[in-house]
Amino acid sequence: MARACHSARSPPIVTPARRPASDHHAGSALIAELFQRNPPLAWSGAACLALATVYLALIPFDPRTVAGVSPWIKPLKFALSLAILAWTLAWYLDALRTQRLFGVFTWGIVAMIGAELVPITVQAARGVASHFNTATPFDAAMFAFMGVAIALATILLAIVTVSFFVVETDLPAAYLWGIRLGLIIMLAASLEGAYMSSVLRHAVGVADGGPGLPLVNWSTTGGDLRIAHFVGLHALQVLPMVGWLAGRTAPRASVAVTVSAAALHAALALALFLQALRGAPMFPATPRDGRDGTPPPPQVSGQPAETR
């Protein structure tokens, strides 16, 4: 009788015409599982995404600039980055749910997200820089507050990293190594962020706020330490995905593939850091009479300026 009932309730065969709906349901199920795994971090990521839309909407209505771009560009970038971080950790930390520090990990990261976004938003509203800004006691206090928050978050993530090495989980080996190595490279990138804070700049060879790529504003005329910082931080998303894909496509070599990918990722981040220290731009601009930040060519005596 039980078998008959089970057979009668078997799901219908999905035809090709219904695949888009199935994909939609799969996406909804993924989001639902994300919120089930870690509601505080999942909702924090959603809040960051909502704030990002607000920052984006403010850009056309605010004519002010900070370092050559809209003051809302920086909070927009940080909101998007922190949303990705919150959702990434909401997914991974589920493997540590049985640990006593699980709540500390979760709420500590939630607090860090708030401690980072609030000062950046306040400074954007004031029309001043949030990072490397010590122009007034208030500006210096805001920058110092963010620095303390990031330092505490880095310590917390270091403990999370150790936990993924010592706690037994049922995660596939390659996927687990992707998380471990992604966290290690992310921590190294955080130390690079500390270096930028110590020298109070992100550009090398040129002043901060010069010509740069759209949105990210990475310098096109000098070295920019933010590029290596960006690449290193997002190892936390890239390497676990590599491990998961390797486990599905090449299970016998999946760990070796993941470790090799981590080595390449770390080498790329290091190379970008060293390139920035040399003052060399990753994406050099084409000289246009000094509009890219480079000096214009010398004028030949008697030659009109408009023909140079």
DABEL-V635020 format. One record per pair of residues at least 4 apart in sequence whose ideal C-beta (glycine too) atoms are under 6 Angstrom apart, sorted by sequence separation. I is the first residue (numbers start at 1). J is the second residue. D is the distance in Angstrom with one decimal. If there is no record, write none. Layout:
BEGIN
((I,J,D) (I,J,D))
END
This chain:
BEGIN
((14,18,5.2) (35,39,5.6) (38,42,5.8) (39,43,6.0) (58,62,5.5) (69,73,4.7) (72,76,5.8) (75,79,5.9) (78,82,5.9) (89,93,5.4) (101,105,5.7) (103,107,6.0) (104,108,5.5) (114,118,5.8) (117,121,5.9) (129,133,4.2) (135,139,5.0) (163,167,5.1) (171,175,5.3) (177,181,5.9) (178,182,5.8) (206,210,5.1) (234,238,6.0) (235,239,5.3) (245,249,6.0) (246,250,5.4) (247,251,5.7) (250,254,5.8) (253,257,5.5) (288,292,5.7) (66,71,4.4) (97,102,5.4) (123,128,5.3) (171,176,4.3) (203,208,4.8) (212,217,3.8) (213,218,4.8) (219,224,4.1) (275,280,5.1) (287,292,6.0) (290,295,5.8) (96,102,5.5) (133,139,4.4) (134,140,4.2) (196,202,5.2) (212,218,5.3) (218,224,4.7) (290,296,4.1) (35,42,4.3) (64,71,5.6) (123,130,3.8) (201,208,5.3) (212,219,5.2) (247,254,4.4) (285,292,3.8) (287,294,5.0) (289,296,4.7) (14,22,5.7) (34,42,5.1) (212,220,5.7) (246,254,3.9) (210,219,5.8) (211,220,5.2) (218,227,5.5) (299,308,5.9) (120,130,4.6) (133,143,5.6) (211,221,5.6) (59,70,4.7) (119,130,6.0) (210,221,5.4) (246,257,4.1) (93,105,5.7) (246,258,5.7) (59,72,5.0) (58,72,4.8) (164,179,5.7) (206,221,5.2) (243,258,4.1) (164,180,5.1) (203,219,5.2) (206,222,3.3) (242,258,5.6) (55,72,4.5) (205,222,3.8) (204,222,5.8) (205,223,5.5) (203,222,5.3) (204,223,3.4) (242,261,4.5) (55,75,4.9) (56,76,5.8) (89,109,5.8) (55,76,4.1) (203,224,5.8) (161,183,4.2) (119,142,4.5) (202,225,4.9) (239,262,5.4) (52,76,5.6) (202,226,5.0) (119,145,5.9) (52,79,3.9) (119,146,5.2) (51,79,4.7) (52,80,5.2) (196,225,5.3) (235,265,5.1) (48,79,4.6) (82,113,5.0) (48,82,4.8) (49,83,4.7) (115,149,3.6) (48,83,3.7) (154,190,4.7) (193,229,5.7) (112,149,5.5) (192,229,5.2) (232,269,4.2) (45,83,4.5) (231,269,4.7) (189,229,5.3) (45,86,3.5) (112,153,3.8) (228,269,5.0) (231,272,5.9) (44,86,4.5) (45,87,4.2) (78,120,5.6) (189,232,2.7) (188,232,5.8) (189,233,4.7) (228,272,3.8) (41,86,4.8) (75,120,4.8) (227,272,5.0) (228,273,3.9) (75,121,5.2) (185,232,5.4) (186,233,5.5) (41,89,5.7) (42,90,4.8) (108,156,4.7) (41,90,3.7) (75,124,5.0) (186,235,5.7) (147,197,5.8) (185,235,3.8) (186,236,4.7) (225,276,4.7) (38,90,3.8) (72,124,5.5) (224,276,5.6) (37,90,5.7) (71,124,4.3) (182,235,4.6) (223,276,3.7) (182,236,4.1) (38,93,5.8) (105,160,5.7) (227,282,5.3) (34,90,5.8) (71,127,5.3) (223,279,4.4) (37,94,4.1) (182,239,4.0) (222,279,5.2) (223,280,5.7) (181,239,5.3) (182,240,5.7) (222,281,5.9) (221,281,6.0) (178,239,4.1) (179,240,5.0) (220,281,5.3) (178,240,3.7) (219,281,5.6) (64,127,4.6) (66,129,5.4) (220,283,5.4) (178,242,5.8) (41,106,5.9) (175,240,5.9) (178,243,3.1) (220,285,3.8) (40,106,5.3) (44,110,5.0) (177,243,5.9) (96,163,5.5) (38,106,6.0) (132,200,4.3) (175,243,4.3) (44,113,5.3) (132,201,6.0) (174,243,3.9) (175,244,4.9) (40,110,5.2) (213,283,6.0) (221,292,6.0) (174,246,5.0) (175,247,6.0) (204,276,5.5) (221,293,3.8) (174,247,4.5) (204,277,6.0) (95,169,4.4) (205,279,2.8) (211,285,5.9) (172,247,4.7) (204,279,4.7) (95,171,5.6) (177,255,5.7) (174,254,3.5) (178,258,5.1) (174,255,5.0) (177,258,4.9) (181,262,3.8) (185,266,5.4) (211,292,5.0) (173,255,5.3) (211,293,4.8) (210,293,4.7) (174,258,4.6) (92,179,5.5) (67,208,5.8) (68,209,4.7) (67,209,3.1) (69,217,5.6) (88,236,5.8) (88,237,5.7))
END
